[in-house]
Amino acid sequence: MAGHIVESWVDTDVVITEKMDGENTTMYRDYIHARSTEYSPHPSRSYVRQLHASICGEIPDSMRICGENLWAKRSIKYLRLSAFFQVFSIWEGTHCLSWADTVEWVQLVGLTLVPVLYRGPFAPTPLNLDWNEHEGYVVRPASRFTLREFSTRVGKFVRASHITTHGNWMRSKLEQNTLA
């Protein structure tokens, strides 16, 4: 499968973003959920629900905003975050917006993007990351793509043994990440 992904990036303008160690969260105009739609109360979810309440009226009915809820420490302790919620994609129906459109919507709604590590033509060169401070990275086309194309157009690369928590992070001692 990985070979098919790399082949699909040849001659493609890509965006490589940092894979943040947070809770994958999706915001709709009238709903918010973590990776699973099952809800368990947690202080980090309270934070992101308040953020959603402040912007939900700006989200069109046909869109959903996907990002990382970074309020609580999971495996990596972040000391200089630009925001506790960082967007990595925005979807309109079954189409992921282009990166340019994603940037525009994030600015319009007043959110923050995950850090961009590279933007340009795909080159199969490894990124030089400090694996103590970074969980990994995600490669995606800068152009719009469909949900059906996702498995061959998006790649996620994580550090070896990237999960260092024991059991569910939500049951561990609560430790808040910090902003810059």
N, C-alpha and C positions, 0 to 999 in steps of 0.2 A: 504493500500500500504506500509506504513512504516514497518509493521510487516514482510512483505515479504522481504524487504531490509535487516532487521536485521537478519532474518533467513538465507539469502544468504551469510552473513558474518561469520557464525559459522564455526569454523575450517579453517578460511581463514587468510592468512598473509595480513594485511591491511596497508595502509598509511593514516594517518590523517594529513591533511594540513590546514593551516589557510585560511579561506575564506576572501580574501582581498576585501576591499571596493573600487573597481576601475571599469573601463569600460572593460568588456569582449571583447577581441580583438583576431582575428585570422589572422595569417600570413601564406601565401602560397609563393611559389617561385616568382610568378608574380602578386600577389594581396594581399591586406590587407583590413580588414573591422572590424568594431565594431560588437556588437551583431547583429545589423541590417546591411544589406549591403547598406542602405541609408546613404549617406555621407553629413555631415554638417561641414564646417570648424570650427576648434577650436584649440587653442594653444596646448592642450594636444594631440590632434590627429596629429598635425604637428610634435611634438616630436617623437611619435611612428612611424610615416611614415619615418622620417629620420633614426631611428634605423632599420626599416625594409629594407630600401635602402642599409644600410651597411652590412646586413647579408643575403639578399634574395638569392644571388648566392650560398649559402651554404645549402639551403633548397631543398631537392630532390623534383621532380615533384609530387611524390605520397604522400607527407607529408604536414601536416598543423600543425602549432604551435599555441596553445591556451594559453592565459595568461591574466593577469590584467594590464591594462594601469593605473598606479597610479600617473601620473604626477599631476593631479588636485585633490584637495580635493572634496569629495562628502559629505558623512555624517561624516566620521572620518578624523581628521587631523593627518596625519602620520608625525612624526618628525625625525625618524631615519630609513628610508627605506634603504635596501641594493641596490635597483635599482628601477627605475620608471616603468619598465616592468618586471613582474614576471610570469614565466611559470607554469601552473598547469597541462597541458597534451599535448601530441603530438600524432597525429593520422596518421596512414598509411592506406589510403582508409577508410574502415569502422571498422578498428581495432585500439583501443587505445593501445599505446605501454606500456609494463610493466614499472614499476617505475624505475627499473635498467636501462632499455634502454632510458627512458626519461632523467634520470640524465646524462647518457653518451652523448646524443644528445645536451642537454643544455650546457654541458661543451665544446663540439666540436664547437658549434656555438658561444659560448661566451656570453650566456645569464645567467639569474639568476632564480632559482626556488622560488616558494612561500615557506614560512617557513613550515618545517615539525614539527608537534607537537608530533607525535608518529609513530613508525614503528614496527610492530610485529604482533603476533597472536591477533585476535579480542577479546576484552573483553568489555562487555557492562557496562563500568564504565564511568560516566560523566567526562568531562574535566573541569578543574578549570581555567576558563578564566576571565579576567577583561573585562566585557561587555561594558565598556566605551571606551576601546581601541581596541576591537576585534569585527568584524562583526559576526563571527561564524567559523565553520570548515566544512571540506569536508572529508568524508570517502570513500575510493576506494580500490579495491583489488590491491595488489602489482603486481599481474600478469596481463598479457595482457587480454583484453576483447573486445567484439564487441559492435557496436552501438546498435544492437538489445537487448543486455543485459544491456545497460546503466541504464534503469529505475529500475532495481532490483539489480544492483551492485554498484551504486554510490548514496550516500546520502549527502545532504547539510543541515546543521543546522545553523540557524541564530538567532541572539538575537531578543527578542520581540521588536516590533516597530523599526526595524533596519533602516528604511528609515526616516531620520530626516530632509531632505531638503524640501523646499516648492516649488513645481513645478519642472520643469526640472533643474537639477544641472548645465547644460550647459548655462543656462540663468541667473544663480546666479552670484554674485560677484566672479570673478576668484581668487582662492587662490591656490598656488602651494604647494604640499607636499614637504618635505625636505629629503635629504639623510643623512645617518649616517656620 
